[in-house]
Structure formats: structure tokens, C-alpha cells
Amino acid sequence: MNKVEDEELTEIKGGNTTISGPIINALVSVINVLKDAGYSLGSGIRRISENNICPLK
């Protein structure tokens, strides 16, 4: 293994992916909101089709 000098260390570049923790958390939150909306929509469709709707009066 070759020893790397200090001047060479400044020229080392990492990968291109810059996905950070907050970005991942935001994506997970969006997925959870969409999932919950799907559950609510499906429940509403099921209740309408079974004529099991709460009366408004």
C-alpha cells in the first residue's frame, strides 16, 4: 500500500451520491402520507359499496 502525501489527499474525490438523512426522512414521510391516504380512500370506497355510511342527520 502506497503512502499518500497531504497534497494528494486534497485531490481525492468521493462518490457522486449526496443523499443525506433529512432527504431520506422526507421521502419516507411522503410515502407514509400516500399510504395513509390510500387506506382512507379504500375504506371510503368499501363503505360506500356496502352502504355502510354514517348518517349526517
VENNORRA-V153103 format. One line per field, one symbol per residue. phi: phi as a letter, one per 20 degrees, with the letter a starting at -180 (. if undefined). burial: I if it has 24 or more other C-alpha atoms within 12 Angstrom, else O. Layout:
# VENNORRA-V153103
phi->???
burial->???
This chain:
# VENNORRA-V153103
phi->.eeefgffffefdefefcedgffffffffffffffffffffffffffffelddffee
burial->OOOOOOOOOOOOOOOOOOOOOOOOOOOOOOOOOOOOOOOOOOOOOOOOOOOOOOOOO
